[in-house]
Amino acid sequence: MGAVPKRRISNGRRKRRRAHSALRPPQLVLCPQCKQPMLPHRACPNCGTYQGREVIKIEEK
């Protein structure tokens, strides 16, 4: 027989454990080049720069 809990987990203990599982909105920063919101530590999807250098070629519409 496998591992079986000896006592039932109380509602409070279960909810405290799950308190850290909530989804959070993504944290956005402003791009220093084009001032558009972007995810930190990633190339800007709007202008294609990362740390002041162009790393992605962006096609103009």
Secondary structure by P-SEA (a helix, b strand, c coil): ccccccccccaaaaaaaacccccccbbbbbcccccccccccccccccccccccccbbbbcc
